[in-house]
C-alpha cells in the first residue's frame, strides 16, 4: 500500500512550506550581503558597522541550518550537506562572515533550486493535477447541486455537461454521445457512450450531456489513481539516488581530511574554511533526484507511467526479455476472418446486431467486428440498454431482441444444450452470438503480429545487449509458433498457466536480470517475479502492484523509448553528479594550495551547482530520437 491521498497532500504542503523557508533564508542572505558591501565600499564605515547585516543572516538563517545538520550528524547521516554546517561554524570562528553568509546562501539556495528543478521536471504531473475537476454536478431527484468530489458516493447520479471532464468513474444511465479518453496517452481515442457504457474519470465529454451513476469514490477512480501513482513515484528513492547518498558519505570525510591537511601543512586556518566552502554543497545530492523526476516526466509525456523509479535504473541492465503474446507482439486487435451463421439467418443482419453492440465495448474483438461492419457498408442500430460485466460477455436490447455475445466455454456452462450446434473449434480466437437465447453465429478472428515486431526483436541484442528473447504464452502451441516464426523468436513456451509462467520467469531471473512484458492482469504474478515488469496496453490497471511501468500506448516503439530513457537518465545523472564532484575536488585542491580564498571558493561552488542541475534538467527534454530500430 502506498501513501494515502491525504498523506500525499500533507507531504506536498510540507514540501511547499519548506521550500518557501529556504527561499526566505536565501533572500535574507542576499540582502545582508548587499547591505554589507554597500556599507563596506560605499559608506566605508568600520568593521563592526559593516558586518552587522552578516551577523543577522548567520544568526537567523545559518544557525537553524546548522541545528538541522547537527541532528543529522547525531543520527549518523554523514551527507555532503554536513560540510555546509562545518563551514558556517568555522567562518564564524575565523571571522569570515561574508564567506559564512555565502555558504548559507549556497545551502538554502541549493535546496530551493532543487525544489524548483523538480517542479520543472514534474511538468506532466502538474498538468494532470490542473485537469482534476474540483466539483461534481450531483442530481438529487429533479435538482442538480454542485458538490465537492469527496462528497460523491458510490451510487450517486452525476451529470456531465458537454466538454466537461468526468469527475469519477461511473456507468452511463442517460444520454448518448462520445468521450475523449486520450487524456494521458495523447492518442486520439473517442469512445461512443450509451446507457450501460463505462466512463473513466478524466475523460472529456463530447457535445452531449451524459448522466452517469458513480461506481467508485473520487479517491478510488482511475484518474485519482494515476495521480497517486505518479506522486508515489516521485517520493520513492531508487538505487541511483541512494548511490548519491553513498557517494556523499565518503566524499564528506575526504573533504574534511583534505581541509585539515591544508590547514596543518600551511598553518593557515583560513585554508581549512576555503576547502570546505568549495566542497559545499555537493551537486550530486541535487542532480540525481532532478534527473530521476525529469525521466518520470519525460516518460509520462511519451505515454509511459513509471510506478517504481527503480525501473529506470534496472531495465538497462536486463539481459533476458520475456514476452507474453496477445497485445504485446501482436496488435491486440484481431481481424474478423470467418462468419459461421446458423441456418435461416441473414449474415448481414446478424453482423448489424453484433456490431451495434460492440461499438460500445473495449473488448479486443469489438474493434474487429465494427470494422468488418464498416467495410461491408452495414448500418448500425440503436441499442437500448447494454451490460458487460467483466469476463461475462455482453448483453443488449436491440429492436425488441436480446443479443448475447459470449465464449464457447461460458456457453457450455450456461447453455450446454446449444454446444452441439457450434462448429468444431479451430485455430485463432472466436466468439459465439446468441439471439433471444438461440444460437446465431460463431465469429473467428486472427490476431496478426505487429509490423515492427521482427525488427524490434532483432535489434534487442545488438542495441540493448539482450542475450535471450523468449515468448511465453497461455495460448495454443500452433498460435504461439505462428507468431514466433513471424517475429523471429526461437525460444517458445506455449500453453502455460500463470503459475507455470512464474516458474519460468523465476528460473530465468535467477540466471540474469529479466524484463517481462504482459497485460498486467493475468500476467501479474510473472510481472512481479521479473527484475522489471512492464504492463503493456491502455487496458491495463495502472494501479496494479505487479508492474513497475505501464505502457499506455500499445506500441513496441514505446518499450524501446523506455529503454533509451533509462540509459539516458543514468548517463546524465552520473555526468552531473560525478562530474560536479570531480570539478569540486579540483577546486578543493586549488583552495588547499592557497589560490582560492573562501569567498571566491563559495562563488565557484555555486557556479558548479548551477551547471550540474542545468545538465540534469536536460533529461526532461525529449531528444531528436528515442528509438533505434
N, C-alpha and C positions, 0 to 999 in steps of 0.2 A: 504493500500500500504506500502510495506517495503522500506528500503533504496535502492536507485538506485545502479547499479553496480559501477558507478563512485564514488558515496559517500562511498560505502563499501571499494573500493580500497583506497580512501583517508584516511578512518579510519584505514585501515591496515597499511598504510605508517606512519601515525601519531603514531600508537602504536609501530612500529619498532623503530622510532626515539626516542620516549620517553624511550623505554627500553634501547637503547644504551646510552642515557644520564644517566640513573640510574646506568648502568654498569660502566661508566666513573667516576661517583661520588664515587661509591663503591671502584673502583680501586684506586682513589686518597686517600681515607681514609685508605686503607690498606698500601699503600706506605708511607703515612705520619706516621702511627703508627710504621712501621718497622724502618724508619729513627729515629723517636723519641726514640725507645727502644735502638737502636744502640748507639745514642749519649748519652743516659742516663746511660746505663750499660756498654757500651764498651769504649767509649771515656771518660765518666764521666765528662762532662762539667757542667757549672752552669745551673740553672733552665731556665733562659731566653734563653739560647742557645739551649737546647734540646726540648723546647716547640714550637719553631717556625714552624716545619712541621705541628703540630696540628692546629696552628692558620690558616695556609693556607687551610687545609682541612675544617675547620669550616667556614672560610670565603667564599671559592669557592663552597663548597658543602652544608654546613649546612644552611647558610643564605638564599639561594634560596628556600630550602625546607621549612624553617621557613616562608618565604614570602608566599608561596603557601598555607601553613596550616593556616596562618593568614587570607587569603582571604576566606577560608572555614569557619573560625570562624565567620567572619562578615556576611556570608550567612546563619548562623545558623546551619551549618553542624558539629555537635559535634561527630565526629567519634573517634575511639580509636587512629588513627594516630595523632590526635591532641596532644596526650601525648608526642609524639616524639618532637614536636616543643617546648613544655614547658620544656622538659628535656634538649634540646640543649641550650636554653636560660639560664636555671638555671645552667648548667655546666659551661657556660662561666662566669656567675656572680660569681660563687663559685670558679673559677679557676681549676675546674676538667676537664681539656681539653681532657685528654685521654678518660674519660667516655663520654664526648660530642661527640668525634670523633667516638667512638663505636656506639653511637646512630645513627649518620649519616650513618655508615656502615649498621646498622640494618635496617634503614628505606629504604635506596636506594637498599640495597641487598635484602631486603624482597620483594620489588616491582619487582626487576629483577628476583627473584626466582619465584614469582607468574607468571610472563610472561613466563618464561621457562617452568614451570609446565603446564600452559595452552597450550603451544605449544606441549608439550609432550602428553598431554591428547587429543589433536586435531589431532592425527596422521592420522586418516582416512581422515579428510578434507585436510590435506597436501598431502596425497597420491592421492586424487581425483584431487587436483589442478595441480599436476605434470602431470596428464594424459591429461590435456586440450591441444589440438593442438594449435600451435601458428600461423600456416598459413593454407590456403586452396589452392588447385590447381584449379583455375578457368579457364574454357575453353571459349575462345572468338574466334568464327569461328573455324579455324584449329589450333590455337595457345593456348598453355597452359601456364598460368602465375601464379606464387606464390604470393598471396596477404594476407595481414593481415586479421584476422577473421572479424574485424569490417568493412571491405570493401566489404564483401559478402552481396549482396542484395537479396531480395526475387525474385525468378525467374532466378537467375544466375545458370549456368551449372557448376557443380563441379565434378572433377574426384577424386575418392578414390582408391588409389593403393592397391595392396594386402598387408594385415596385417597392414594397417593404421587405425587410429581412425577417425570415421566420425566427421567432424568439425561442421556440422549444421544438423538440421532436414531437411529431403527432401523426394523426391519421385524418385524411380529408373526410368530412361528413356532409359538406355542402359546397357546391360550386365546381367549376371545371376550368382548367387553364394549363399553363406551363410554368415551370420554375427553373431558374438558372442555378445549377449546383456546382458551378466551376469556381466557387469562392476560394478554393485552395489550390486546385490543380492548375488553374489558368487555362484549361482547355474548354472549348465550348461543349456544354453538356446540358441541353434543355430537356427536361423531363415532363411529359404530359401528366396531369393530375385529374383524378375523378374520385367520387366517393369510394373510400376503401384504400386509396393510394397512401403510401407513407410519405411524410415530409421531414426533411432534415433541417435542424436548426442551422442558421447561417445561409440557407438558400434564399435567393432573391425572387420574389413573386413577379409574375408577368403582369398583363394588363387587366386581369380579372380578380376580384376579391375572392378569397377562399376561406372557408371556415373549417377549422381542424379541432380535433379532440386531443388534448395533450396526453402523450403516452409516457413521458418522462419528466422529471423535475428539470428546471433550467440548469442546475448544477450537474445533472447526470446526462444532459443532452450531448449530442455529438460535437457541436461547436465548442461547448464548455470543456469537453474532454480534450479536444485539440489544444485549446489554450492551456489547460493544465499540463498536458504532456510537454509542451514547449517550455513552459515556466520551469517544470521539474528538470528538464534537460539543461537549463541554464544554471540550476543550483548544484547539479552533480559535478564531481571533481574527477575527471578521467585521469588515467595514469600519467599522461603527458603533463598535466598540471601538477600532479604530485611530484613528478620528476623535477619541476621547477622548485618546489619546496625543498627537495633533497639537495639540489644544487646550491640553494641558498644556505642550507645547513652547514656545508663545508666551506662555502665562499666567505661566510662571516668570520670564522676563526682565522682563515688565511689572511683576510684583510686586516684584522686586528693584529695578527702576528707581524705583518709587514709594517704596520704603523708603529708598533713598539720597536721593531728593529731600526726603523728610520730615526726614531727618537733617540735610542740608545747610541747608535753609531754617530749621529750628528751632534747630539747633545742639545738639540733644539726641540722643545716640546711642541712648537707650532707645526712641525712636520707630522707629528702624530695626528693632529687635527686635520691637516691638509690631506693626508692619505685617506682617512675615514670619510671626509667630505666627498672626495672623488668617488668613493665606493658606495655612496648612499644616494638614493635607494637603488637597488639592483633592478635593471629593466626586465629581467626575466619574470619577476613577480607580476608585472603588468602585461607584458607582451603575450605570454602564454594564454591567460584567460581571454584576452581580447581575440586571439586567433581562434580559440575554440568557439566562442559565441559568434564570431563572424562566419565560421564554417557552418554552424547550425542555421544561421540566417540565409546564407547562400543556398544551402540545401533546400530550405523551405521554399525559396523563390523558384527552385527547379522542380518542385513537386515531390520533395523527399523530406519526410518528417523524421528527425533524429530523436528517438525516445531515450536512448542512452548514449551520451557523448563518447563513451569508451569505443563505440563502433568506429568513430573517426580515426582512432589510433590503431585499432586491431585489424581492420579489414585489409589494410595494405600489407599486413604480414601473413595473410591466409594463403595457403598453398594448395588446398583442395576445394573445388567448387562442386556442390551437390545441388541439383535442380529437381524440383517437382515438375510435373509435366503440364497439366492444364493451366492456362493463363500465364505461364512463365515463358516457356519455349514455344508455346502455341499462343494464338491471339486471344484465346478465351472467348472467341466469337464464332461459334460453329456455323457452318453453312448448311442450309436445308438441301439435302441431296436426294431424298426419296419421300414420296407421299403415298402411303398404302391406305386407301379409303374403303370402308365397309361397303358391301354391295347395296346398291339402291340409293346411295348418297352422292351428291354432286361435289367433286373435289374443290371447286371454286367456292361453293357456299360454305363448306367446312373450313377452308382456309380463311375466308372472310370472318367467320365467327371467332376462330382461334386468334387471328391477328388483331382483331378488335380488342380482345382482352390483353394480349401480350404487349400492346403499346404502353400499358401502364405498369409493366413489370421490369425489374432489373435482372431477372434470371438470365444466365448466359445464352440460353436458347431463344429468349424473347426477340432479340435483335435479328436473329436469323429468320424467324418466322415473319416478322413485319417487313423485312427487306424482300423476302420472297413474294409477299402480297403486293408490295410496291412495284416490283419488276413485272408481275403479272397484270398490273393495272386493276387490281381488285379493290373495290370501295370498302371502307371500314364502317362498322355500325356503332350505334351508341350503346354503351354499357351502362346499365342502371345501378348496379352495385357489384363490387369486386372484393374478393377475400383471398389473401395469400399468406397464410401462416407459415412460419419458417419450416422448411422441409416437408410440407404437407400438400404441395401442389397449389393449383389456382382454380378458383371457382367464381363464376359470374353469371349475371342475368342479362340476356340479350333478346329483346323482342319476345318475351314470354318463355324463352328456352333457358334451361340451366346447362351451362357449358363447364366441363371439368377437364383440366389438363393435369395429368399425373404421370407416375412412373410405373413400369411393369411390376416392380416389387410391391409398391403400395397397392396397386390394383389387385395383386394376388392376396394381400392381407384384407382388403375391404370388399372386393367383388370377385371372389375366387371363381364364380361361375362364368365370368367373362374371359378368363385367361385362355381358354381353348380357341377363342375367336382371333387371338393375336397371331401374327406371322412369326416364324421362327426368329430367334434373336440373331443379329448379325453384328459385324464389327462396327465400331463407332458408337455414337450417342443416339438416344431415342427418347421420345415422349409419347404418351398414349392420350387420346382425346375421347371423352365421353360426352354425349349429348342426351340430356334427360335420362341419365344413368344407363344409357345404352352405348355399347362400343361403336365408335365412329371412325377412328383413323389411328394409324401409327406413323409418326414422322421420324425420319432418320437423318442424322447430321454427321458431319465430319469437321473436326477442329484442325485447321491447317497450321503447319509450322510458320513461325514468323519469318518474313523475308530476310531479316537481318540476323536470324538465328545462327546460321552457319558461319558467317563472318565474325560474329560476336564470340562464339565458342572458339573459333580458330585463333583469335587474337589474344585470348586469355593467357596462354603460355608465354609467347614472346614479349608481350607488352606489360603484363602484370605478374609474371613469374609464377603462374599456377602450374603445378606439376601434374595434377589429375583433375579430370572433369567427369562427373558421374550423373546419371539420370536415375532417380528413384521414384517410382510411381505406384499407386494402387490400381492403376488401370490394367487391362488385359495385356498379355505378352505381345500379341500382334500389333496392338495400337502403339505400345511403347517402342517396339522395334522399328515400326514405320517412322516414328518421329526421330528416333536416334540416328537412323540412316540419313534422314533429311538434313540434320544439323551437324552431323559428324561426331557423335559421341559413341565410343565403343564399349564403355563400361555401363551396363544396364542392369537394373533390378526392377522387375515388374511384379504386379500383383502383391504388393507389400502392404501390410496393415500398418496403422500408425505406430503400433508397438515395434514392428519389425523395422520401420524407418528409423526409429530412435536407436535401436541396436546398431544399425549400420552407421548412423551419424556418430554415435559414441565411439565406435571402433575406429573410425577414420580420424576423429578429433584426438584420440589418444596417440596417433602417429604423427599428425601435423595439424596446424590450425586450419579450421574449416569455415566456409561460408555456406549457409543453406538458404535457398530461395523457395518459399512456398506461399500458400494463400493466407497464412496467418490464422486459419480456423482449424481445419482438420490436421494441419501440419504443426500445430502449436508445440507439441512435445519435441519434435525434431528441431524446430527453431530454437528452443531452449537449450537443447543438447549441443548445438553447434557453437563454435567460437564466436561467430557473428550470425545472427538470424535476421533475415530480411523478409518482411511480409510484402508480397507483390500484388498490386492491384487496388483500385479505388474502393472495392467492396470489402476490403479487409477492415477489421475492427481496430481502429487506431489505438485503442486503449489496451490491447492485448499485452499481457505481461511477457509474452514469449518473444516478440520481435524487438530487436534493438533499433531497427529502422523500418519505415513504411514507405514503399514506393507508390505514390498516389496515382501517377500516370503510368498505365500499363505499357511500358516500353523498356526493352533491354538497353537502350541508349541511356536511360536514367540510372541503371545499375552501373554502367561504365562511368557516368558522371560522378556517382558516389565514390567509386574507386579513385578517380582523379582528384576529387575534393579532399579526400582523406590524405592522399600523398602530398598534395599541395599544402594542406594545413600543417602537416609535420615539418615540411621543408621551411615554410615561412616562420612558424613558431620557433624552430631551432635557430634559424637565421637571426631573428630578433633577440632571442634570449642569450644564446651562446655568443653571437656577435657583439651584443651590448656588453656582456661580461668581459670579453676579450679586450674591447676598447677601454673599459673601465680599469682593467688590470694595467694596461699601458699607461693610463692616466695616473694610477697609483704609483707606478714606478717613477714617473716624472716628478710627482709630488714628493716622493721619498728622497729624490735627489736634490730637492730644494728649488726646482724650477717652476713649480705650480703652487702658489700660495692658496690658503683656504678659500678666499672669496672667488678667485679665478677658477679654482677646482670645482666649487659649487655650481658656477655657471656652466662649466664644461660638462658636468654630470647631468645637469638639466637638459642640455642640448642632446646628450646621448639618449636620455629617456624619451624625449620627443621623437627622435629618429626611430627608436626601437618600436614605439607604439604606432607611429605612422606606417612603418613597414608591416606590422602585424595587421593593421586595418586593411591592407591590400587583399587579405584573404576573403573579405566580404564582397570584393569587386569581381564579377564574373570575367574570366579571361576570354580571349577570342574563341577558344575551343575547349570543350571539356570531354571530348571523345576522340578516340584514335582508331576507329575501325570503320 
